[in-house]
Amino acid sequence: MTVTLADVAARAQVSPATVSRVLNGNYPVAASTRERVLRAVDELDYVLNGPASALAAATSDLVGILVNDIADPFFGIMAGAIQSEIGGPGGRAGGERLAVVCNTGGSPERELTYLTLLQRQRAAAVVLTGGAVENEPHAAAVAAKLRKLAAAGTRIVLCGRPPAPDTDAVALTFDNRGGGRELTEHLIRLGHRRLGYIAGPEERTTTRHRLEGHRAALAAAGVEDDPRRTVHGPYDRRAGYEATLELLRRDPTLTAVVAANDSVALGACAALRESGRRIPEDVSVAGFDDLPFSIDAVPSLTTVRLPLAEAGARAGRIAMGREEPPPGGIAMIRGELMVRGS
Protein backbone atom coordinates (compact mmCIF):
# COMPACT_ATOMS: atom_id res chain seq x y z
CA MET A 1 0.00 0.00 0.00
CA THR A 2 1.36 3.40 -1.01
CA VAL A 3 2.09 5.78 1.87
CA THR A 4 0.71 9.28 1.26
CA LEU A 5 1.56 12.73 2.53
CA ALA A 6 -1.66 12.60 4.55
CA ASP A 7 -0.47 9.39 6.25
CA VAL A 8 2.73 11.11 7.33
CA ALA A 9 0.78 14.14 8.57
CA ALA A 10 -1.52 11.91 10.65
CA ARG A 11 1.45 10.03 12.17
CA ALA A 12 3.26 13.27 13.02
CA GLN A 13 0.04 14.97 14.17
CA VAL A 14 0.55 17.97 11.90
CA SER A 15 -1.14 19.28 8.76
CA PRO A 16 -0.19 17.98 5.28
CA ALA A 17 1.03 21.52 4.51
CA THR A 18 3.50 21.30 7.39
CA VAL A 19 4.82 17.97 6.10
CA SER A 20 5.27 19.53 2.67
CA ARG A 21 7.16 22.48 4.15
CA VAL A 22 9.52 20.19 6.06
CA LEU A 23 10.24 17.98 3.04
CA ASN A 24 10.68 20.84 0.59
CA GLY A 25 12.63 23.04 3.01
CA ASN A 26 10.97 26.17 1.62
CA TYR A 27 9.44 27.51 4.83
CA PRO A 28 10.69 27.78 8.43
CA VAL A 29 9.37 25.05 10.73
CA ALA A 30 10.02 24.61 14.45
CA ALA A 31 12.84 22.16 15.15
CA SER A 32 10.66 19.89 17.29
CA THR A 33 7.99 19.77 14.58
CA ARG A 34 10.57 19.07 11.88
CA GLU A 35 12.01 16.22 13.94
CA ARG A 36 8.54 14.74 14.46
CA VAL A 37 7.77 14.87 10.74
CA LEU A 38 11.08 13.30 9.72
CA ARG A 39 10.62 10.54 12.27
CA ALA A 40 7.18 9.80 10.81
CA VAL A 41 8.67 9.77 7.30
CA ASP A 42 11.25 7.18 8.37
CA GLU A 43 8.75 5.06 10.29
CA LEU A 44 6.35 4.93 7.34
CA ASP A 45 9.14 4.74 4.74
CA TYR A 46 7.51 7.58 2.81
CA VAL A 47 9.12 8.40 -0.55
CA LEU A 48 8.68 11.95 -1.84
CA ASN A 49 7.51 12.12 -5.45
CA GLY A 50 9.47 14.33 -7.78
CA PRO A 51 7.91 17.19 -9.76
CA ALA A 52 6.91 14.89 -12.57
CA SER A 53 4.40 12.67 -10.82
CA ALA A 54 3.83 10.70 -14.01
CA LEU A 55 7.39 9.42 -13.64
CA ALA A 56 6.91 8.38 -10.01
CA ALA A 57 7.90 4.81 -10.75
CA ALA A 58 11.03 5.79 -12.66
CA THR A 59 14.48 6.54 -11.32
CA SER A 60 16.05 9.97 -11.54
CA ASP A 61 19.32 11.18 -13.05
CA LEU A 62 20.98 11.08 -9.61
CA VAL A 63 23.80 8.74 -8.62
CA GLY A 64 24.82 8.61 -4.96
CA ILE A 65 28.39 7.77 -3.94
CA LEU A 66 28.85 7.10 -0.22
CA VAL A 67 32.34 7.61 1.20
CA ASN A 68 33.75 7.61 4.72
CA ASP A 69 36.03 10.63 4.23
CA ILE A 70 36.39 12.40 0.88
CA ALA A 71 39.64 14.01 2.11
CA ASP A 72 41.19 10.54 2.38
CA PRO A 73 42.81 9.64 -0.99
CA PHE A 74 41.52 6.06 -0.61
CA PHE A 75 37.95 7.32 -0.99
CA GLY A 76 38.72 10.31 -3.21
CA ILE A 77 40.35 8.12 -5.87
CA MET A 78 37.43 5.70 -5.97
CA ALA A 79 34.81 8.47 -5.97
CA GLY A 80 36.55 10.26 -8.84
CA ALA A 81 36.77 7.06 -10.89
CA ILE A 82 33.12 6.23 -10.25
CA GLN A 83 32.04 9.70 -11.31
CA SER A 84 34.06 9.49 -14.52
CA GLU A 85 31.93 6.53 -15.61
CA ILE A 86 28.41 7.72 -14.87
CA GLY A 87 27.85 9.92 -17.95
CA GLY A 88 26.53 8.76 -21.27
CA PRO A 89 23.11 7.80 -22.63
CA GLY A 90 20.27 7.08 -20.26
CA GLY A 91 19.85 10.24 -18.26
CA ARG A 92 17.17 12.81 -19.04
CA ALA A 93 19.42 15.88 -18.68
CA GLY A 94 21.21 15.73 -22.02
CA GLY A 95 22.31 12.16 -21.41
CA GLU A 96 24.25 13.07 -18.27
CA ARG A 97 23.71 12.06 -14.68
CA LEU A 98 24.42 13.96 -11.49
CA ALA A 99 26.89 12.40 -9.05
CA VAL A 100 26.39 13.31 -5.41
CA VAL A 101 29.23 12.36 -3.07
CA CYS A 102 27.85 11.70 0.43
CA ASN A 103 30.51 12.04 3.13
CA THR A 104 29.43 9.94 6.12
CA GLY A 105 32.40 10.82 8.32
CA GLY A 106 32.35 7.20 9.47
CA SER A 107 28.97 7.67 11.15
CA PRO A 108 26.57 4.71 10.82
CA GLU A 109 23.66 7.10 11.38
CA ARG A 110 24.75 9.35 8.51
CA GLU A 111 25.12 6.32 6.25
CA LEU A 112 21.49 5.36 6.87
CA THR A 113 20.35 8.96 6.47
CA TYR A 114 22.02 9.28 3.07
CA LEU A 115 20.53 5.99 1.88
CA THR A 116 17.10 7.25 2.93
CA LEU A 117 17.61 10.56 1.12
CA LEU A 118 18.78 8.77 -2.03
CA GLN A 119 15.74 6.52 -1.85
CA ARG A 120 13.45 9.56 -1.66
CA GLN A 121 15.20 11.06 -4.68
CA ARG A 122 14.75 7.78 -6.61
CA ALA A 123 18.47 7.57 -7.37
CA ALA A 124 19.39 5.71 -10.54
CA ALA A 125 22.30 4.08 -8.73
CA VAL A 126 24.05 4.03 -5.36
CA VAL A 127 27.69 3.06 -4.84
CA LEU A 128 28.91 2.41 -1.31
CA THR A 129 32.69 2.47 -0.88
CA GLY A 130 35.08 1.16 1.76
CA GLY A 131 34.60 -1.12 4.74
CA ALA A 132 31.32 -1.73 6.53
CA VAL A 133 30.53 -1.24 10.21
CA GLU A 134 30.41 -4.54 12.09
CA ASN A 135 27.24 -4.03 14.09
CA GLU A 136 24.33 -6.43 13.57
CA PRO A 137 21.45 -3.93 14.02
CA HIS A 138 23.17 -1.44 11.69
CA ALA A 139 23.95 -4.12 9.10
CA ALA A 140 20.31 -5.21 9.17
CA ALA A 141 19.13 -1.60 8.76
CA VAL A 142 21.48 -1.03 5.81
CA ALA A 143 20.39 -4.28 4.17
CA ALA A 144 16.73 -3.25 4.53
CA LYS A 145 17.47 0.12 2.89
CA LEU A 146 19.37 -1.56 0.04
CA ARG A 147 16.49 -3.95 -0.61
CA LYS A 148 14.05 -1.05 -0.83
CA LEU A 149 16.34 0.84 -3.20
CA ALA A 150 16.73 -2.22 -5.41
CA ALA A 151 12.98 -2.84 -5.42
CA ALA A 152 12.48 0.71 -6.72
CA GLY A 153 14.88 0.10 -9.61
CA THR A 154 18.09 1.57 -8.15
CA ARG A 155 21.28 -0.26 -9.07
CA ILE A 156 23.50 -0.85 -6.04
CA VAL A 157 27.23 -1.51 -6.13
CA LEU A 158 29.56 -2.07 -3.18
CA CYS A 159 33.11 -0.99 -4.04
CA GLY A 160 35.85 -2.18 -1.70
CA ARG A 161 33.16 -3.40 0.66
CA PRO A 162 32.11 -6.93 1.71
CA PRO A 163 29.02 -8.46 0.07
CA ALA A 164 25.56 -7.70 1.49
CA PRO A 165 23.61 -10.96 1.11
CA ASP A 166 19.97 -10.88 -0.04
CA THR A 167 20.09 -7.26 -1.21
CA ASP A 168 20.75 -7.56 -4.98
CA ALA A 169 23.87 -5.43 -4.47
CA VAL A 170 26.91 -6.18 -6.64
CA ALA A 171 30.09 -6.41 -4.55
CA LEU A 172 33.60 -5.61 -5.76
CA THR A 173 35.48 -6.50 -2.60
CA PHE A 174 39.20 -6.13 -1.87
CA ASP A 175 41.20 -9.11 -0.62
CA ASN A 176 42.29 -7.38 2.57
CA ARG A 177 43.08 -10.64 4.34
CA GLY A 178 45.34 -11.83 1.54
CA GLY A 179 47.10 -8.47 1.31
CA GLY A 180 47.61 -8.29 5.07
CA ARG A 181 49.07 -11.78 5.14
CA GLU A 182 51.41 -11.18 2.20
CA LEU A 183 52.73 -7.96 3.74
CA THR A 184 53.58 -9.59 7.07
CA GLU A 185 55.05 -12.64 5.34
CA HIS A 186 57.43 -10.30 3.51
CA LEU A 187 58.60 -8.74 6.79
CA ILE A 188 59.05 -12.17 8.38
CA ARG A 189 61.17 -13.26 5.42
CA LEU A 190 63.40 -10.26 6.12
CA GLY A 191 63.99 -11.70 9.59
CA HIS A 192 61.57 -9.64 11.68
CA ARG A 193 60.05 -11.38 14.71
CA ARG A 194 59.02 -8.40 16.86
CA LEU A 195 56.38 -6.70 14.76
CA GLY A 196 54.04 -3.97 15.99
CA TYR A 197 50.68 -3.61 14.27
CA ILE A 198 48.66 -0.39 14.05
CA ALA A 199 45.12 -1.43 13.22
CA GLY A 200 42.19 0.74 12.14
CA PRO A 201 38.92 1.25 14.06
CA GLU A 202 37.80 -2.00 15.68
CA GLU A 203 34.27 -1.85 14.27
CA ARG A 204 35.32 -1.82 10.60
CA THR A 205 35.42 -4.91 8.38
CA THR A 206 38.57 -3.64 6.66
CA THR A 207 40.34 -3.48 10.01
CA ARG A 208 39.38 -7.01 10.99
CA HIS A 209 40.26 -8.55 7.65
CA ARG A 210 43.70 -6.93 7.41
CA LEU A 211 44.48 -7.85 11.01
CA GLU A 212 43.36 -11.43 10.40
CA GLY A 213 45.78 -11.65 7.47
CA HIS A 214 48.61 -10.31 9.64
CA ARG A 215 47.89 -12.81 12.40
CA ALA A 216 47.63 -15.69 9.93
CA ALA A 217 51.15 -14.89 8.69
CA LEU A 218 52.49 -14.78 12.26
CA ALA A 219 50.87 -18.12 13.09
CA ALA A 220 52.17 -19.81 9.94
CA ALA A 221 55.72 -18.71 10.78
CA GLY A 222 55.46 -19.62 14.45
CA VAL A 223 55.87 -16.00 15.55
CA GLU A 224 54.20 -15.00 18.81
CA ASP A 225 51.14 -12.78 18.44
CA ASP A 226 51.65 -10.61 21.51
CA PRO A 227 48.45 -8.55 22.09
CA ARG A 228 50.60 -5.71 23.45
CA ARG A 229 51.95 -5.22 19.93
CA THR A 230 48.56 -4.28 18.43
CA VAL A 231 47.02 -0.81 18.80
CA HIS A 232 43.77 0.39 17.22
CA GLY A 233 43.01 3.91 15.98
CA PRO A 234 41.57 5.99 13.12
CA TYR A 235 42.90 5.66 9.58
CA ASP A 236 44.95 8.87 9.69
CA ARG A 237 48.50 10.14 10.17
CA ARG A 238 48.00 11.35 13.73
CA ALA A 239 46.75 7.94 14.81
CA GLY A 240 49.85 6.35 13.31
CA TYR A 241 52.11 8.76 15.17
CA GLU A 242 50.43 8.27 18.54
CA ALA A 243 50.06 4.50 18.14
CA THR A 244 53.74 4.09 17.30
CA LEU A 245 54.79 5.96 20.43
CA GLU A 246 52.51 3.66 22.43
CA LEU A 247 53.96 0.55 20.75
CA LEU A 248 57.50 1.71 21.52
CA ARG A 249 56.51 2.35 25.12
CA ARG A 250 55.14 -1.19 25.38
CA ASP A 251 58.06 -2.82 23.56
CA PRO A 252 61.15 -0.72 22.72
CA THR A 253 62.70 -3.72 20.91
CA LEU A 254 60.28 -3.63 17.95
CA THR A 255 62.02 -4.08 14.60
CA ALA A 256 59.01 -3.53 12.32
CA VAL A 257 55.71 -1.64 12.29
CA VAL A 258 52.83 -2.71 10.07
CA ALA A 259 50.33 0.12 9.57
CA ALA A 260 46.62 -0.10 8.76
CA ASN A 261 47.11 2.12 5.71
CA ASP A 262 49.68 4.44 4.15
CA SER A 263 48.49 7.55 6.01
CA VAL A 264 48.94 5.73 9.31
CA ALA A 265 52.37 4.56 8.12
CA LEU A 266 53.49 8.17 7.55
CA GLY A 267 52.62 8.98 11.16
CA ALA A 268 54.53 5.90 12.27
CA CYS A 269 57.61 7.04 10.35
CA ALA A 270 57.47 10.48 12.00
CA ALA A 271 57.26 8.95 15.48
CA LEU A 272 60.16 6.59 14.80
CA ARG A 273 62.38 9.40 13.52
CA GLU A 274 61.57 11.56 16.54
CA SER A 275 62.49 8.66 18.82
CA GLY A 276 65.91 8.43 17.17
CA ARG A 277 65.28 5.30 15.10
CA ARG A 278 66.34 4.97 11.47
CA ILE A 279 64.06 3.57 8.77
CA PRO A 280 64.63 0.82 7.71
CA GLU A 281 68.00 0.23 9.41
CA ASP A 282 66.48 0.10 12.91
CA VAL A 283 62.77 -0.36 12.22
CA SER A 284 60.99 -1.29 9.00
CA VAL A 285 57.61 0.28 8.22
CA ALA A 286 54.91 -1.06 5.91
CA GLY A 287 51.60 0.45 4.85
CA PHE A 288 48.55 -0.58 2.83
CA ASP A 289 46.65 0.79 -0.22
CA ASP A 290 49.61 2.32 -2.16
CA LEU A 291 48.20 5.84 -2.05
CA PRO A 292 49.87 8.38 -4.41
CA PHE A 293 52.27 9.78 -1.80
CA SER A 294 53.62 6.35 -0.82
CA ILE A 295 56.36 6.28 -3.40
CA ASP A 296 57.46 9.83 -2.51
CA ALA A 297 57.84 9.12 1.20
CA VAL A 298 61.42 9.04 2.47
CA PRO A 299 62.16 6.20 2.30
CA SER A 300 59.42 5.01 -0.08
CA LEU A 301 56.81 2.87 1.64
CA THR A 302 56.57 -0.85 1.23
CA THR A 303 52.83 -1.36 0.86
CA VAL A 304 50.03 -3.33 -0.76
CA ARG A 305 48.67 -1.71 -3.90
CA LEU A 306 44.90 -1.81 -4.23
CA PRO A 307 43.60 -0.91 -7.71
CA LEU A 308 41.35 1.84 -6.36
CA ALA A 309 40.83 3.73 -9.62
CA GLU A 310 40.24 0.56 -11.61
CA ALA A 311 37.75 -0.78 -9.06
CA GLY A 312 35.94 2.57 -8.91
CA ALA A 313 35.65 2.79 -12.69
CA ARG A 314 34.30 -0.75 -12.87
CA ALA A 315 31.79 0.03 -10.12
CA GLY A 316 30.66 3.09 -12.09
CA ARG A 317 30.15 1.09 -15.29
CA ILE A 318 28.18 -1.61 -13.48
CA ALA A 319 26.07 1.04 -11.75
CA MET A 320 25.22 2.52 -15.15
CA GLY A 321 24.46 -0.88 -16.70
CA ARG A 322 27.36 -0.58 -19.15
CA GLU A 323 29.22 -3.58 -17.77
CA GLU A 324 27.84 -6.94 -16.72
CA PRO A 325 28.14 -7.73 -13.00
CA PRO A 326 30.61 -10.49 -12.10
CA PRO A 327 29.29 -14.06 -11.81
CA GLY A 328 27.19 -14.38 -8.68
CA GLY A 329 27.36 -10.61 -8.21
CA ILE A 330 30.65 -10.80 -6.31
CA ALA A 331 34.26 -10.23 -7.41
CA MET A 332 37.33 -10.50 -5.15
CA ILE A 333 40.01 -7.99 -6.14
CA ARG A 334 43.53 -8.87 -5.05
CA GLY A 335 46.20 -6.36 -4.08
CA GLU A 336 49.85 -6.35 -5.16
CA LEU A 337 52.78 -6.22 -2.77
CA MET A 338 54.99 -3.20 -3.57
CA VAL A 339 58.42 -3.73 -1.99
CA ARG A 340 60.24 -0.43 -1.54
CA GLY A 341 62.80 1.21 0.72
CA SER A 342 60.98 1.17 4.04
Disulfide bonds with the S-S distance in Angstrom:
none
